[in-house]
Structures are given as C-alpha cells and as structure tokens.
Amino acid sequence: MKVNNSVNRVLNIYSKSVNNKSEQLKKTNKKDTIEISSKGRELQKYIEIIKNTELKSSRADEIKNLLDNGCYCIDENKIASGIIEYIKESDV
C-alpha cells in the first residue's frame, strides 16, 4: 500500500499545530511566584512578636495620670547612670 505525499504533509502540519498548542499551554500555565528572603522572614517574625506583646495597661495608665497631673518625676541620676553603663558596655 502506497501512502500519498499529501497525506504525509497534512499529518506533518497537524502534528506541528498540536505541538505549538501544547507549547503555548505550557507557557500560559506558568504563574508568578515570590520568594521572601531570610531577612524578610526574620522581620515578619519580629512584627508578629510585637503584635502579640501585651502592653501593661495598668503601668501605662499610671504614667499617663502622673503626666497629666504634673507629678511624673524623672530621676536624673538614674538616667545618667544608665547612659554611663551603656557607654561602658559599648566601648568594651
């Protein structure tokens, strides 16, 4: 049985068409992806910690009341000592 050349041509054209469509489908199935760096994940972890940290509202309310009444006293010696300790630790 002899196969006609025109049939072969049609089959070649059809197979090329099918291959082109499958390649186009592969290209269209690609999706965008993102990758978060380790620094970004670390930052996100710290943000979650801050969000989950409860503020001691009783102490905050106490300080607000003292500020409103003008009774909030600052111990200058304690602040100076803290600054000196910080400088000593950072120079070491």
Phi and psi restraints in degrees (range 20) as a CNS / XPLOR table:
assign (resid 1 and name C) (resid 2 and name N)
       (resid 2 and name CA) (resid 2 and name C) 1.0 -102.0 20.0 2
assign (resid 2 and name N) (resid 2 and name CA)
       (resid 2 and name C) (resid 3 and name N) 1.0 129.0 20.0 2
assign (resid 2 and name C) (resid 3 and name N)
       (resid 3 and name CA) (resid 3 and name C) 1.0 -92.0 20.0 2
assign (resid 3 and name N) (resid 3 and name CA)
       (resid 3 and name C) (resid 4 and name N) 1.0 132.6 20.0 2
assign (resid 3 and name C) (resid 4 and name N)
       (resid 4 and name CA) (resid 4 and name C) 1.0 -75.8 20.0 2
assign (resid 4 and name N) (resid 4 and name CA)
       (resid 4 and name C) (resid 5 and name N) 1.0 142.0 20.0 2
assign (resid 4 and name C) (resid 5 and name N)
       (resid 5 and name CA) (resid 5 and name C) 1.0 -62.1 20.0 2
assign (resid 5 and name N) (resid 5 and name CA)
       (resid 5 and name C) (resid 6 and name N) 1.0 -32.9 20.0 2
assign (resid 5 and name C) (resid 6 and name N)
       (resid 6 and name CA) (resid 6 and name C) 1.0 -65.5 20.0 2
assign (resid 6 and name N) (resid 6 and name CA)
       (resid 6 and name C) (resid 7 and name N) 1.0 -34.2 20.0 2
assign (resid 6 and name C) (resid 7 and name N)
       (resid 7 and name CA) (resid 7 and name C) 1.0 -66.6 20.0 2
assign (resid 7 and name N) (resid 7 and name CA)
       (resid 7 and name C) (resid 8 and name N) 1.0 -41.9 20.0 2
assign (resid 7 and name C) (resid 8 and name N)
       (resid 8 and name CA) (resid 8 and name C) 1.0 -61.6 20.0 2
assign (resid 8 and name N) (resid 8 and name CA)
       (resid 8 and name C) (resid 9 and name N) 1.0 -40.4 20.0 2
assign (resid 8 and name C) (resid 9 and name N)
       (resid 9 and name CA) (resid 9 and name C) 1.0 -63.1 20.0 2
assign (resid 9 and name N) (resid 9 and name CA)
       (resid 9 and name C) (resid 10 and name N) 1.0 -44.7 20.0 2
assign (resid 9 and name C) (resid 10 and name N)
       (resid 10 and name CA) (resid 10 and name C) 1.0 -62.0 20.0 2
assign (resid 10 and name N) (resid 10 and name CA)
       (resid 10 and name C) (resid 11 and name N) 1.0 -43.2 20.0 2
assign (resid 10 and name C) (resid 11 and name N)
       (resid 11 and name CA) (resid 11 and name C) 1.0 -63.3 20.0 2
assign (resid 11 and name N) (resid 11 and name CA)
       (resid 11 and name C) (resid 12 and name N) 1.0 -40.3 20.0 2
assign (resid 11 and name C) (resid 12 and name N)
       (resid 12 and name CA) (resid 12 and name C) 1.0 -63.8 20.0 2
assign (resid 12 and name N) (resid 12 and name CA)
       (resid 12 and name C) (resid 13 and name N) 1.0 -44.5 20.0 2
assign (resid 12 and name C) (resid 13 and name N)
       (resid 13 and name CA) (resid 13 and name C) 1.0 -62.6 20.0 2
assign (resid 13 and name N) (resid 13 and name CA)
       (resid 13 and name C) (resid 14 and name N) 1.0 -44.0 20.0 2
assign (resid 13 and name C) (resid 14 and name N)
       (resid 14 and name CA) (resid 14 and name C) 1.0 -62.5 20.0 2
assign (resid 14 and name N) (resid 14 and name CA)
       (resid 14 and name C) (resid 15 and name N) 1.0 -45.4 20.0 2
assign (resid 14 and name C) (resid 15 and name N)
       (resid 15 and name CA) (resid 15 and name C) 1.0 -65.6 20.0 2
assign (resid 15 and name N) (resid 15 and name CA)
       (resid 15 and name C) (resid 16 and name N) 1.0 -36.6 20.0 2
assign (resid 15 and name C) (resid 16 and name N)
       (resid 16 and name CA) (resid 16 and name C) 1.0 -64.4 20.0 2
assign (resid 16 and name N) (resid 16 and name CA)
       (resid 16 and name C) (resid 17 and name N) 1.0 -40.5 20.0 2
assign (resid 16 and name C) (resid 17 and name N)
       (resid 17 and name CA) (resid 17 and name C) 1.0 -63.8 20.0 2
assign (resid 17 and name N) (resid 17 and name CA)
       (resid 17 and name C) (resid 18 and name N) 1.0 -43.7 20.0 2
assign (resid 17 and name C) (resid 18 and name N)
       (resid 18 and name CA) (resid 18 and name C) 1.0 -64.0 20.0 2
assign (resid 18 and name N) (resid 18 and name CA)
       (resid 18 and name C) (resid 19 and name N) 1.0 -43.3 20.0 2
assign (resid 18 and name C) (resid 19 and name N)
       (resid 19 and name CA) (resid 19 and name C) 1.0 -63.2 20.0 2
assign (resid 19 and name N) (resid 19 and name CA)
       (resid 19 and name C) (resid 20 and name N) 1.0 -41.6 20.0 2
assign (resid 19 and name C) (resid 20 and name N)
       (resid 20 and name CA) (resid 20 and name C) 1.0 -62.8 20.0 2
assign (resid 20 and name N) (resid 20 and name CA)
       (resid 20 and name C) (resid 21 and name N) 1.0 -41.8 20.0 2
assign (resid 20 and name C) (resid 21 and name N)
       (resid 21 and name CA) (resid 21 and name C) 1.0 -65.6 20.0 2
assign (resid 21 and name N) (resid 21 and name CA)
       (resid 21 and name C) (resid 22 and name N) 1.0 -40.1 20.0 2
assign (resid 21 and name C) (resid 22 and name N)
       (resid 22 and name CA) (resid 22 and name C) 1.0 -67.6 20.0 2
assign (resid 22 and name N) (resid 22 and name CA)
       (resid 22 and name C) (resid 23 and name N) 1.0 -35.8 20.0 2
assign (resid 22 and name C) (resid 23 and name N)
       (resid 23 and name CA) (resid 23 and name C) 1.0 -66.3 20.0 2
assign (resid 23 and name N) (resid 23 and name CA)
       (resid 23 and name C) (resid 24 and name N) 1.0 -39.8 20.0 2
assign (resid 23 and name C) (resid 24 and name N)
       (resid 24 and name CA) (resid 24 and name C) 1.0 -64.7 20.0 2
assign (resid 24 and name N) (resid 24 and name CA)
       (resid 24 and name C) (resid 25 and name N) 1.0 -39.4 20.0 2
assign (resid 24 and name C) (resid 25 and name N)
       (resid 25 and name CA) (resid 25 and name C) 1.0 -64.0 20.0 2
assign (resid 25 and name N) (resid 25 and name CA)
       (resid 25 and name C) (resid 26 and name N) 1.0 -39.7 20.0 2
assign (resid 25 and name C) (resid 26 and name N)
       (resid 26 and name CA) (resid 26 and name C) 1.0 -62.6 20.0 2
assign (resid 26 and name N) (resid 26 and name CA)
       (resid 26 and name C) (resid 27 and name N) 1.0 -40.0 20.0 2
assign (resid 26 and name C) (resid 27 and name N)
       (resid 27 and name CA) (resid 27 and name C) 1.0 -68.7 20.0 2
assign (resid 27 and name N) (resid 27 and name CA)
       (resid 27 and name C) (resid 28 and name N) 1.0 -39.1 20.0 2
assign (resid 27 and name C) (resid 28 and name N)
       (resid 28 and name CA) (resid 28 and name C) 1.0 -78.0 20.0 2
assign (resid 28 and name N) (resid 28 and name CA)
       (resid 28 and name C) (resid 29 and name N) 1.0 -19.0 20.0 2
assign (resid 28 and name C) (resid 29 and name N)
       (resid 29 and name CA) (resid 29 and name C) 1.0 -80.1 20.0 2
assign (resid 29 and name N) (resid 29 and name CA)
       (resid 29 and name C) (resid 30 and name N) 1.0 -7.8 20.0 2
assign (resid 29 and name C) (resid 30 and name N)
       (resid 30 and name CA) (resid 30 and name C) 1.0 -70.1 20.0 2
assign (resid 30 and name N) (resid 30 and name CA)
       (resid 30 and name C) (resid 31 and name N) 1.0 141.3 20.0 2
assign (resid 30 and name C) (resid 31 and name N)
       (resid 31 and name CA) (resid 31 and name C) 1.0 -124.7 20.0 2
assign (resid 31 and name N) (resid 31 and name CA)
       (resid 31 and name C) (resid 32 and name N) 1.0 155.0 20.0 2
assign (resid 31 and name C) (resid 32 and name N)
       (resid 32 and name CA) (resid 32 and name C) 1.0 -72.1 20.0 2
assign (resid 32 and name N) (resid 32 and name CA)
       (resid 32 and name C) (resid 33 and name N) 1.0 141.7 20.0 2
assign (resid 32 and name C) (resid 33 and name N)
       (resid 33 and name CA) (resid 33 and name C) 1.0 -132.2 20.0 2
assign (resid 33 and name N) (resid 33 and name CA)
       (resid 33 and name C) (resid 34 and name N) 1.0 154.4 20.0 2
assign (resid 33 and name C) (resid 34 and name N)
       (resid 34 and name CA) (resid 34 and name C) 1.0 -127.1 20.0 2
assign (resid 34 and name N) (resid 34 and name CA)
       (resid 34 and name C) (resid 35 and name N) 1.0 152.7 20.0 2
assign (resid 34 and name C) (resid 35 and name N)
       (resid 35 and name CA) (resid 35 and name C) 1.0 -130.3 20.0 2
assign (resid 35 and name N) (resid 35 and name CA)
       (resid 35 and name C) (resid 36 and name N) 1.0 121.9 20.0 2
assign (resid 35 and name C) (resid 36 and name N)
       (resid 36 and name CA) (resid 36 and name C) 1.0 -88.0 20.0 2
assign (resid 36 and name N) (resid 36 and name CA)
       (resid 36 and name C) (resid 37 and name N) 1.0 130.5 20.0 2
assign (resid 36 and name C) (resid 37 and name N)
       (resid 37 and name CA) (resid 37 and name C) 1.0 -68.5 20.0 2
assign (resid 37 and name N) (resid 37 and name CA)
       (resid 37 and name C) (resid 38 and name N) 1.0 166.4 20.0 2
assign (resid 37 and name C) (resid 38 and name N)
       (resid 38 and name CA) (resid 38 and name C) 1.0 -63.9 20.0 2
assign (resid 38 and name N) (resid 38 and name CA)
       (resid 38 and name C) (resid 39 and name N) 1.0 -35.2 20.0 2
assign (resid 38 and name C) (resid 39 and name N)
       (resid 39 and name CA) (resid 39 and name C) 1.0 -65.5 20.0 2
assign (resid 39 and name N) (resid 39 and name CA)
       (resid 39 and name C) (resid 40 and name N) 1.0 -39.7 20.0 2
assign (resid 39 and name C) (resid 40 and name N)
       (resid 40 and name CA) (resid 40 and name C) 1.0 -64.2 20.0 2
assign (resid 40 and name N) (resid 40 and name CA)
       (resid 40 and name C) (resid 41 and name N) 1.0 -41.4 20.0 2
assign (resid 40 and name C) (resid 41 and name N)
       (resid 41 and name CA) (resid 41 and name C) 1.0 -65.6 20.0 2
assign (resid 41 and name N) (resid 41 and name CA)
       (resid 41 and name C) (resid 42 and name N) 1.0 -38.7 20.0 2
assign (resid 41 and name C) (resid 42 and name N)
       (resid 42 and name CA) (resid 42 and name C) 1.0 -64.9 20.0 2
assign (resid 42 and name N) (resid 42 and name CA)
       (resid 42 and name C) (resid 43 and name N) 1.0 -42.7 20.0 2
assign (resid 42 and name C) (resid 43 and name N)
       (resid 43 and name CA) (resid 43 and name C) 1.0 -61.9 20.0 2
assign (resid 43 and name N) (resid 43 and name CA)
       (resid 43 and name C) (resid 44 and name N) 1.0 -42.4 20.0 2
assign (resid 43 and name C) (resid 44 and name N)
       (resid 44 and name CA) (resid 44 and name C) 1.0 -61.6 20.0 2
assign (resid 44 and name N) (resid 44 and name CA)
       (resid 44 and name C) (resid 45 and name N) 1.0 -38.8 20.0 2
assign (resid 44 and name C) (resid 45 and name N)
       (resid 45 and name CA) (resid 45 and name C) 1.0 -62.0 20.0 2
assign (resid 45 and name N) (resid 45 and name CA)
       (resid 45 and name C) (resid 46 and name N) 1.0 -43.7 20.0 2
assign (resid 45 and name C) (resid 46 and name N)
       (resid 46 and name CA) (resid 46 and name C) 1.0 -67.7 20.0 2
assign (resid 46 and name N) (resid 46 and name CA)
       (resid 46 and name C) (resid 47 and name N) 1.0 -36.0 20.0 2
assign (resid 46 and name C) (resid 47 and name N)
       (resid 47 and name CA) (resid 47 and name C) 1.0 -62.6 20.0 2
assign (resid 47 and name N) (resid 47 and name CA)
       (resid 47 and name C) (resid 48 and name N) 1.0 -42.8 20.0 2
assign (resid 47 and name C) (resid 48 and name N)
       (resid 48 and name CA) (resid 48 and name C) 1.0 -64.4 20.0 2
assign (resid 48 and name N) (resid 48 and name CA)
       (resid 48 and name C) (resid 49 and name N) 1.0 -39.0 20.0 2
assign (resid 48 and name C) (resid 49 and name N)
       (resid 49 and name CA) (resid 49 and name C) 1.0 -62.1 20.0 2
assign (resid 49 and name N) (resid 49 and name CA)
       (resid 49 and name C) (resid 50 and name N) 1.0 -44.0 20.0 2
assign (resid 49 and name C) (resid 50 and name N)
       (resid 50 and name CA) (resid 50 and name C) 1.0 -63.8 20.0 2
assign (resid 50 and name N) (resid 50 and name CA)
       (resid 50 and name C) (resid 51 and name N) 1.0 -41.6 20.0 2
assign (resid 50 and name C) (resid 51 and name N)
       (resid 51 and name CA) (resid 51 and name C) 1.0 -63.6 20.0 2
assign (resid 51 and name N) (resid 51 and name CA)
       (resid 51 and name C) (resid 52 and name N) 1.0 -36.1 20.0 2
assign (resid 51 and name C) (resid 52 and name N)
       (resid 52 and name CA) (resid 52 and name C) 1.0 -85.7 20.0 2
assign (resid 52 and name N) (resid 52 and name CA)
       (resid 52 and name C) (resid 53 and name N) 1.0 -10.8 20.0 2
assign (resid 52 and name C) (resid 53 and name N)
       (resid 53 and name CA) (resid 53 and name C) 1.0 -75.4 20.0 2
assign (resid 53 and name N) (resid 53 and name CA)
       (resid 53 and name C) (resid 54 and name N) 1.0 126.4 20.0 2
assign (resid 53 and name C) (resid 54 and name N)
       (resid 54 and name CA) (resid 54 and name C) 1.0 -86.6 20.0 2
assign (resid 54 and name N) (resid 54 and name CA)
       (resid 54 and name C) (resid 55 and name N) 1.0 131.1 20.0 2
assign (resid 54 and name C) (resid 55 and name N)
       (resid 55 and name CA) (resid 55 and name C) 1.0 -79.5 20.0 2
assign (resid 55 and name N) (resid 55 and name CA)
       (resid 55 and name C) (resid 56 and name N) 1.0 133.0 20.0 2
assign (resid 55 and name C) (resid 56 and name N)
       (resid 56 and name CA) (resid 56 and name C) 1.0 -72.8 20.0 2
assign (resid 56 and name N) (resid 56 and name CA)
       (resid 56 and name C) (resid 57 and name N) 1.0 93.6 20.0 2
assign (resid 56 and name C) (resid 57 and name N)
       (resid 57 and name CA) (resid 57 and name C) 1.0 -65.0 20.0 2
assign (resid 57 and name N) (resid 57 and name CA)
       (resid 57 and name C) (resid 58 and name N) 1.0 -30.5 20.0 2
assign (resid 57 and name C) (resid 58 and name N)
       (resid 58 and name CA) (resid 58 and name C) 1.0 -65.0 20.0 2
assign (resid 58 and name N) (resid 58 and name CA)
       (resid 58 and name C) (resid 59 and name N) 1.0 -42.1 20.0 2
assign (resid 58 and name C) (resid 59 and name N)
       (resid 59 and name CA) (resid 59 and name C) 1.0 -68.6 20.0 2
assign (resid 59 and name N) (resid 59 and name CA)
       (resid 59 and name C) (resid 60 and name N) 1.0 -40.0 20.0 2
assign (resid 59 and name C) (resid 60 and name N)
       (resid 60 and name CA) (resid 60 and name C) 1.0 -63.8 20.0 2
assign (resid 60 and name N) (resid 60 and name CA)
       (resid 60 and name C) (resid 61 and name N) 1.0 -42.7 20.0 2
assign (resid 60 and name C) (resid 61 and name N)
       (resid 61 and name CA) (resid 61 and name C) 1.0 -63.9 20.0 2
assign (resid 61 and name N) (resid 61 and name CA)
       (resid 61 and name C) (resid 62 and name N) 1.0 -38.0 20.0 2
assign (resid 61 and name C) (resid 62 and name N)
       (resid 62 and name CA) (resid 62 and name C) 1.0 -63.3 20.0 2
assign (resid 62 and name N) (resid 62 and name CA)
       (resid 62 and name C) (resid 63 and name N) 1.0 -44.7 20.0 2
assign (resid 62 and name C) (resid 63 and name N)
       (resid 63 and name CA) (resid 63 and name C) 1.0 -66.2 20.0 2
assign (resid 63 and name N) (resid 63 and name CA)
       (resid 63 and name C) (resid 64 and name N) 1.0 -40.1 20.0 2
assign (resid 63 and name C) (resid 64 and name N)
       (resid 64 and name CA) (resid 64 and name C) 1.0 -60.0 20.0 2
assign (resid 64 and name N) (resid 64 and name CA)
       (resid 64 and name C) (resid 65 and name N) 1.0 -44.6 20.0 2
assign (resid 64 and name C) (resid 65 and name N)
       (resid 65 and name CA) (resid 65 and name C) 1.0 -63.1 20.0 2
assign (resid 65 and name N) (resid 65 and name CA)
       (resid 65 and name C) (resid 66 and name N) 1.0 -42.4 20.0 2
assign (resid 65 and name C) (resid 66 and name N)
       (resid 66 and name CA) (resid 66 and name C) 1.0 -63.4 20.0 2
assign (resid 66 and name N) (resid 66 and name CA)
       (resid 66 and name C) (resid 67 and name N) 1.0 -40.4 20.0 2
assign (resid 66 and name C) (resid 67 and name N)
       (resid 67 and name CA) (resid 67 and name C) 1.0 -65.1 20.0 2
assign (resid 67 and name N) (resid 67 and name CA)
       (resid 67 and name C) (resid 68 and name N) 1.0 -43.8 20.0 2
assign (resid 67 and name C) (resid 68 and name N)
       (resid 68 and name CA) (resid 68 and name C) 1.0 -62.9 20.0 2
assign (resid 68 and name N) (resid 68 and name CA)
       (resid 68 and name C) (resid 69 and name N) 1.0 -36.9 20.0 2
assign (resid 68 and name C) (resid 69 and name N)
       (resid 69 and name CA) (resid 69 and name C) 1.0 -84.6 20.0 2
assign (resid 69 and name N) (resid 69 and name CA)
       (resid 69 and name C) (resid 70 and name N) 1.0 -7.7 20.0 2
assign (resid 69 and name C) (resid 70 and name N)
       (resid 70 and name CA) (resid 70 and name C) 1.0 75.0 20.0 2
assign (resid 70 and name N) (resid 70 and name CA)
       (resid 70 and name C) (resid 71 and name N) 1.0 21.2 20.0 2
assign (resid 70 and name C) (resid 71 and name N)
       (resid 71 and name CA) (resid 71 and name C) 1.0 -105.1 20.0 2
assign (resid 71 and name N) (resid 71 and name CA)
       (resid 71 and name C) (resid 72 and name N) 1.0 3.1 20.0 2
assign (resid 71 and name C) (resid 72 and name N)
       (resid 72 and name CA) (resid 72 and name C) 1.0 -76.3 20.0 2
assign (resid 72 and name N) (resid 72 and name CA)
       (resid 72 and name C) (resid 73 and name N) 1.0 113.6 20.0 2
assign (resid 72 and name C) (resid 73 and name N)
       (resid 73 and name CA) (resid 73 and name C) 1.0 -102.9 20.0 2
assign (resid 73 and name N) (resid 73 and name CA)
       (resid 73 and name C) (resid 74 and name N) 1.0 137.1 20.0 2
assign (resid 73 and name C) (resid 74 and name N)
       (resid 74 and name CA) (resid 74 and name C) 1.0 -106.8 20.0 2
assign (resid 74 and name N) (resid 74 and name CA)
       (resid 74 and name C) (resid 75 and name N) 1.0 129.1 20.0 2
assign (resid 74 and name C) (resid 75 and name N)
       (resid 75 and name CA) (resid 75 and name C) 1.0 -88.7 20.0 2
assign (resid 75 and name N) (resid 75 and name CA)
       (resid 75 and name C) (resid 76 and name N) 1.0 102.9 20.0 2
assign (resid 75 and name C) (resid 76 and name N)
       (resid 76 and name CA) (resid 76 and name C) 1.0 -61.9 20.0 2
assign (resid 76 and name N) (resid 76 and name CA)
       (resid 76 and name C) (resid 77 and name N) 1.0 -36.5 20.0 2
assign (resid 76 and name C) (resid 77 and name N)
       (resid 77 and name CA) (resid 77 and name C) 1.0 -64.6 20.0 2
assign (resid 77 and name N) (resid 77 and name CA)
       (resid 77 and name C) (resid 78 and name N) 1.0 -39.0 20.0 2
assign (resid 77 and name C) (resid 78 and name N)
       (resid 78 and name CA) (resid 78 and name C) 1.0 -66.2 20.0 2
assign (resid 78 and name N) (resid 78 and name CA)
       (resid 78 and name C) (resid 79 and name N) 1.0 -41.1 20.0 2
assign (resid 78 and name C) (resid 79 and name N)
       (resid 79 and name CA) (resid 79 and name C) 1.0 -64.8 20.0 2
assign (resid 79 and name N) (resid 79 and name CA)
       (resid 79 and name C) (resid 80 and name N) 1.0 -45.9 20.0 2
assign (resid 79 and name C) (resid 80 and name N)
       (resid 80 and name CA) (resid 80 and name C) 1.0 -61.7 20.0 2
assign (resid 80 and name N) (resid 80 and name CA)
       (resid 80 and name C) (resid 81 and name N) 1.0 -42.2 20.0 2
assign (resid 80 and name C) (resid 81 and name N)
       (resid 81 and name CA) (resid 81 and name C) 1.0 -62.4 20.0 2
assign (resid 81 and name N) (resid 81 and name CA)
       (resid 81 and name C) (resid 82 and name N) 1.0 -40.8 20.0 2
assign (resid 81 and name C) (resid 82 and name N)
       (resid 82 and name CA) (resid 82 and name C) 1.0 -63.9 20.0 2
assign (resid 82 and name N) (resid 82 and name CA)
       (resid 82 and name C) (resid 83 and name N) 1.0 -41.1 20.0 2
assign (resid 82 and name C) (resid 83 and name N)
       (resid 83 and name CA) (resid 83 and name C) 1.0 -64.4 20.0 2
assign (resid 83 and name N) (resid 83 and name CA)
       (resid 83 and name C) (resid 84 and name N) 1.0 -44.2 20.0 2
assign (resid 83 and name C) (resid 84 and name N)
       (resid 84 and name CA) (resid 84 and name C) 1.0 -62.5 20.0 2
assign (resid 84 and name N) (resid 84 and name CA)
       (resid 84 and name C) (resid 85 and name N) 1.0 -43.3 20.0 2
assign (resid 84 and name C) (resid 85 and name N)
       (resid 85 and name CA) (resid 85 and name C) 1.0 -62.2 20.0 2
assign (resid 85 and name N) (resid 85 and name CA)
       (resid 85 and name C) (resid 86 and name N) 1.0 -41.0 20.0 2
assign (resid 85 and name C) (resid 86 and name N)
       (resid 86 and name CA) (resid 86 and name C) 1.0 -62.4 20.0 2
assign (resid 86 and name N) (resid 86 and name CA)
       (resid 86 and name C) (resid 87 and name N) 1.0 -44.2 20.0 2
assign (resid 86 and name C) (resid 87 and name N)
       (resid 87 and name CA) (resid 87 and name C) 1.0 -65.0 20.0 2
assign (resid 87 and name N) (resid 87 and name CA)
       (resid 87 and name C) (resid 88 and name N) 1.0 -41.8 20.0 2
assign (resid 87 and name C) (resid 88 and name N)
       (resid 88 and name CA) (resid 88 and name C) 1.0 -61.1 20.0 2
assign (resid 88 and name N) (resid 88 and name CA)
       (resid 88 and name C) (resid 89 and name N) 1.0 -43.4 20.0 2
assign (resid 88 and name C) (resid 89 and name N)
       (resid 89 and name CA) (resid 89 and name C) 1.0 -68.7 20.0 2
assign (resid 89 and name N) (resid 89 and name CA)
       (resid 89 and name C) (resid 90 and name N) 1.0 -35.8 20.0 2
assign (resid 89 and name C) (resid 90 and name N)
       (resid 90 and name CA) (resid 90 and name C) 1.0 -77.6 20.0 2
assign (resid 90 and name N) (resid 90 and name CA)
       (resid 90 and name C) (resid 91 and name N) 1.0 -24.0 20.0 2
assign (resid 90 and name C) (resid 91 and name N)
       (resid 91 and name CA) (resid 91 and name C) 1.0 -79.0 20.0 2
assign (resid 91 and name N) (resid 91 and name CA)
       (resid 91 and name C) (resid 92 and name N) 1.0 -21.5 20.0 2
